[in-house]
Structures are given as C-alpha cells and as structure tokens.
Amino acid sequence: MAFSANPLALSVPDPAFESWLRDSGYLEVLDQRTSDLHRVSSTAAATSTTGDSNSARADPPSVAAAVSGGYFLSTVLNCFGILLSLLTINPFSKLTNEDFSGDTPPWTLGFIGFSDSYSFPSSRPQARMRVTENIKRYCRNYASLFILFFACSLYQIPIALVGLVSSLVLWDLFAYCGKRWGLENYPVIRECLLRLVQCATAVIIFLCNVQMALLCALGVSYGVMMLHASFRKLTPVKQQPTKGKQK
C-alpha cells in the first residue's frame, strides 16, 4: 500500500538537524547522539564479528583468531587515529575575550564532574567539537592550571624563580628611575635605556632557564587541557536570560 506525500509532515535530514543543534547551543545533545550512534554501530559490528567467528568454527582456529584480531586491530587503529587528530585541532578557534570575563565554572561539579562525565570520543568530528567547546567553557580553569604548573616548574627550578624575580625587579627599577629623573622629557635617553633593560632581561631569562620552566608548564598544561577537553562530555549550559525577559 502506497502512501501519498503529506506536505505538513516534518522531515528534517540528519545534517540539518545537527546544524540546528549546533547553532542553537545544544551541543550536549549532539555529543550524546554521536556517542549513542557509535555504541549501536559498535554493537552491530561486534555481533557481526561474533557471527563470523561462529561460522568459522568448522575451519581451523586460525580463521576465528584472524577475524577477532582484525576487529581488535581496527578498533585500536581508530582510537589511535582519533588521538593523533588532536594534534591537528586548533583548540582556540572559538575562544573570545568574553570567555575570560565570566565566572569560573565550579571545579568539582563543573570542571571535574563524575565518572560518567567522561568517555572516549567516537570520531574525529566529535573530538574536535568537544575540544573547541570545552575549552571555550573552561578556559578560566585551564588558565588556573597553567599558573599552577608554572609555579610547580619554578619550584623545581629555583634558579628560574630567581631569574623571574630579578627581571621584575629590574623593570620596576626602570619605571621608578624614569619617573624620578623625568625621562619622559628625554625620549632618546629613555629609548636607549629601554633597549638596554630589554637586553638585560633577555640575558637573565636565558641564563636562569626561565624559558625551560615556561616551556615545561606550557607542555604539561596543553596536554592536560587537550585530554580533558576531548574526553569530557558536553554538559548542558545554563542559558542566560535575554534582555527582553529581564526585569
């Protein structure tokens, strides 16, 4: 029996539906939907592999082992490819200055969450979506972690801490002398002293290995940020009231 097309029926293609979710800000729905689809496809693939193994029981055991090993190898390579794709993602593509002006999300319930708040990304687009959105949401938390890691690096390299403090003292001394001597009235002398202080700061930073402490903090914080942002599920964001609804 054939049914005639109903012009009032609502039929939205999957790409259009996902685009609407993204534009409407309901990315957590899209994230959960992607995970559910991957779970269904993985279950179907595992069932198919089990069926192939059962049908291969009449054959030598090497055939069943090859079928199971091929499925396991494909799964491992897919996970490895998703992890490698994190290196090609620009995590700061959606970050704006307004993201740093808001309140810091709670560390326990918001940033860390619970055990079910994490899952391995099922695909590269899902990993990219999680990374860009989570970094936009938790940018203040990641900045605090960088400061913590940098402080730990300075603690591990005390000479770097001495160099950093010496550089700050040098610039404070330059600002104090500039105001006391009125160097604003002598732009040429002020420019020469400024270049001299800059060269002295570069020498102090290089000799005291401040750059090593900074690079260590950047590397560790970037790795932690990418892993947390890619494994952290998207959670609903509290919608801000519009100006028309505010009283």
C-alpha positions as CSV (number, residue, x, y, z in Angstrom):
1,M,0.0,0.0,0.0
2,A,1.4,3.3,-1.1
3,F,1.0,6.5,0.9
4,S,0.8,9.9,-0.6
5,A,3.3,12.6,0.5
6,N,2.0,14.9,3.2
7,P,3.2,18.5,2.8
8,L,2.5,19.1,6.5
9,A,4.8,16.2,7.7
10,L,8.0,17.3,9.4
11,S,11.0,15.6,8.0
12,V,14.4,17.0,8.9
13,P,17.6,15.5,7.4
14,D,20.3,14.5,9.9
15,P,22.9,17.1,8.7
16,A,20.3,19.9,9.0
17,F,19.2,18.6,12.5
18,E,22.8,18.5,13.7
19,S,23.4,22.0,12.3
20,W,20.3,23.3,14.2
21,L,21.6,21.7,17.4
22,R,25.0,23.4,16.9
23,D,23.5,26.8,16.1
24,S,21.0,26.6,19.0
25,G,23.7,25.8,21.5
26,Y,22.5,22.3,22.4
27,L,25.8,20.7,21.6
28,E,25.5,18.3,24.5
29,V,22.5,16.7,22.7
30,L,24.6,16.3,19.6
31,D,27.5,14.9,21.6
32,Q,25.3,12.3,23.3
33,R,23.6,11.4,20.0
34,T,27.0,10.8,18.4
35,S,28.1,8.6,21.2
36,D,24.8,6.6,21.1
37,L,25.1,6.1,17.3
38,H,28.7,4.9,17.8
39,R,27.6,2.5,20.5
40,V,24.9,1.0,18.3
41,S,27.3,0.6,15.3
42,S,30.0,-0.9,17.6
43,T,27.5,-3.4,19.0
44,A,26.4,-4.3,15.5
45,A,30.0,-4.7,14.4
46,A,30.8,-6.9,17.4
47,T,27.7,-9.1,16.7
48,S,28.7,-9.4,13.1
49,T,32.3,-10.4,14.2
50,T,30.9,-13.0,16.6
51,G,28.7,-14.4,13.9
52,D,31.7,-14.7,11.6
53,S,33.7,-16.4,14.3
54,N,30.9,-18.9,14.9
55,S,30.6,-19.6,11.2
56,A,34.3,-20.2,11.1
57,R,34.3,-22.9,13.9
58,A,34.3,-25.6,11.2
59,D,37.5,-24.1,9.9
60,P,40.9,-24.1,11.6
61,P,41.2,-22.0,14.8
62,S,43.4,-19.6,13.0
63,V,40.5,-18.3,10.9
64,A,38.5,-17.3,14.0
65,A,41.5,-15.8,15.6
66,A,42.2,-13.7,12.5
67,V,38.6,-12.4,12.4
68,S,38.7,-11.4,16.1
69,G,42.2,-10.0,15.8
70,G,41.2,-7.9,12.7
71,Y,38.3,-6.3,14.6
72,F,40.5,-5.6,17.6
73,L,43.2,-4.1,15.4
74,S,40.8,-1.9,13.6
75,T,39.4,-0.6,16.9
76,V,42.9,0.2,18.2
77,L,43.9,2.0,15.0
78,N,40.7,4.0,15.1
79,C,41.3,5.1,18.7
80,F,45.0,5.9,17.8
81,G,43.9,7.9,14.8
82,I,41.4,9.9,17.0
83,L,44.2,10.7,19.5
84,L,46.5,11.8,16.7
85,S,43.8,14.0,15.3
86,L,44.0,16.1,18.5
87,L,47.4,17.4,17.2
88,T,45.7,18.9,14.1
89,I,42.9,20.7,16.1
90,N,43.1,24.4,16.7
91,P,41.7,24.4,20.3
92,F,41.3,28.2,20.4
93,S,39.3,28.6,17.3
94,K,36.1,29.5,19.2
95,L,37.7,31.3,22.1
96,T,37.0,35.0,22.6
97,N,37.9,37.7,25.2
98,E,34.4,37.5,26.7
99,D,35.0,33.9,27.7
100,F,37.6,35.0,30.2
101,S,35.4,37.8,31.7
102,G,32.7,35.4,33.0
103,D,32.7,33.4,36.3
104,T,35.0,30.4,36.7
105,P,33.0,27.1,36.5
106,P,33.0,25.0,39.7
107,W,36.0,22.8,39.9
108,T,34.1,19.7,41.3
109,L,30.7,19.6,39.6
110,G,31.5,21.7,36.6
111,F,35.1,21.1,35.6
112,I,35.9,17.6,37.0
113,G,32.4,16.1,37.1
114,F,31.7,12.5,37.9
115,S,33.0,9.2,36.5
116,D,30.2,9.1,33.9
117,S,31.2,12.6,32.7
118,Y,34.0,11.1,30.6
119,S,34.1,8.9,27.5
120,F,36.4,8.3,24.6
121,P,35.4,10.3,21.6
122,S,33.9,8.1,19.0
123,S,35.1,10.0,16.0
124,R,37.3,12.9,15.0
125,P,34.5,15.4,14.5
126,Q,33.2,14.6,18.0
127,A,36.7,15.1,19.4
128,R,37.0,18.4,17.6
129,M,33.6,19.5,18.8
130,R,34.4,18.6,22.4
131,V,37.8,20.3,22.4
132,T,36.7,23.6,21.0
133,E,33.5,23.8,23.1
134,N,35.1,22.6,26.4
135,I,38.0,25.0,26.1
136,K,35.5,27.8,25.5
137,R,33.6,26.8,28.6
138,Y,36.5,26.0,30.9
139,C,39.1,28.5,29.7
140,R,39.5,30.1,33.1
141,N,40.0,26.7,34.7
142,Y,42.7,25.8,32.2
143,A,44.4,29.2,32.8
144,S,44.4,28.5,36.6
145,L,46.0,25.1,35.9
146,F,48.7,26.7,33.8
147,I,49.6,29.1,36.6
148,L,49.7,26.1,39.0
149,F,52.0,24.1,36.6
150,F,54.2,27.2,36.1
151,A,54.5,27.6,39.9
152,C,55.5,24.0,40.2
153,S,58.1,24.4,37.4
154,L,59.6,27.4,39.2
155,Y,59.7,25.3,42.4
156,Q,61.5,22.5,40.6
157,I,64.0,25.0,39.0
158,P,64.8,27.6,41.8
159,I,67.2,29.4,39.6
160,A,64.4,30.2,37.2
161,L,62.4,31.7,40.1
162,V,65.4,33.9,40.9
163,G,65.7,35.0,37.3
164,L,62.0,35.8,37.1
165,V,62.1,37.9,40.2
166,S,65.2,39.6,39.1
167,S,63.6,40.6,35.8
168,L,60.6,42.0,37.6
169,V,62.8,44.0,39.9
170,L,64.8,45.3,37.0
171,W,61.6,46.6,35.3
172,D,60.3,48.2,38.5
173,L,63.6,49.9,38.9
174,F,63.5,51.2,35.4
175,A,59.9,52.6,35.9
176,Y,60.9,54.2,39.2
177,C,64.0,55.8,37.8
178,G,62.1,57.0,34.8
179,K,59.6,58.8,37.0
180,R,62.2,60.2,39.3
181,W,64.6,61.5,36.7
182,G,61.8,62.6,34.3
183,L,63.0,60.5,31.3
184,E,59.7,61.4,29.5
185,N,61.4,64.7,28.7
186,Y,64.4,62.9,27.1
187,P,62.9,60.4,24.7
188,V,66.3,59.4,23.2
189,I,67.8,58.6,26.5
190,R,64.7,56.7,27.6
191,E,64.7,54.7,24.4
192,C,68.4,53.7,24.9
193,L,67.7,52.7,28.5
194,L,64.7,50.8,27.4
195,R,66.6,48.7,24.9
196,L,69.3,48.1,27.5
197,V,66.8,46.8,30.0
198,Q,65.3,44.6,27.4
199,C,68.7,43.1,26.5
200,A,69.5,42.6,30.2
201,T,66.1,40.9,30.8
202,A,66.7,38.5,27.9
203,V,70.2,37.6,29.2
204,I,68.8,37.0,32.7
205,I,65.9,34.8,31.4
206,F,68.3,32.8,29.2
207,L,70.9,32.3,31.9
208,C,68.4,31.4,34.6
209,N,66.5,28.9,32.4
210,V,63.2,30.7,32.8
211,Q,62.3,29.7,29.3
212,M,62.6,26.0,30.3
213,A,60.2,26.4,33.2
214,L,57.8,28.2,30.9
215,L,58.0,25.5,28.2
216,C,57.5,22.7,30.7
217,A,54.4,24.4,32.1
218,L,53.1,25.1,28.6
219,G,53.6,21.5,27.5
220,V,52.1,19.9,30.6
221,S,49.1,22.3,30.7
222,Y,48.5,21.9,27.0
223,G,48.5,18.1,27.2
224,V,46.2,18.1,30.2
225,M,43.9,20.6,28.5
226,M,43.6,18.6,25.3
227,L,43.0,15.3,27.1
228,H,40.4,16.7,29.5
229,A,38.6,18.6,26.7
230,S,38.4,15.6,24.4
231,F,37.3,13.1,27.0
232,R,35.0,15.4,28.9
233,K,31.4,15.0,27.8
234,L,29.5,18.2,26.9
235,T,27.1,19.1,29.7
236,P,24.1,21.5,29.5
237,V,25.0,25.1,29.9
238,K,22.8,27.4,32.0
239,Q,21.1,29.7,29.5
240,Q,21.5,33.4,30.1
241,P,18.2,35.3,30.1
242,T,17.6,37.6,27.2
243,K,17.3,41.4,27.7
244,G,13.6,41.3,26.9
245,K,12.9,38.8,29.7
246,Q,15.0,40.5,32.3
247,K,13.1,42.6,34.9
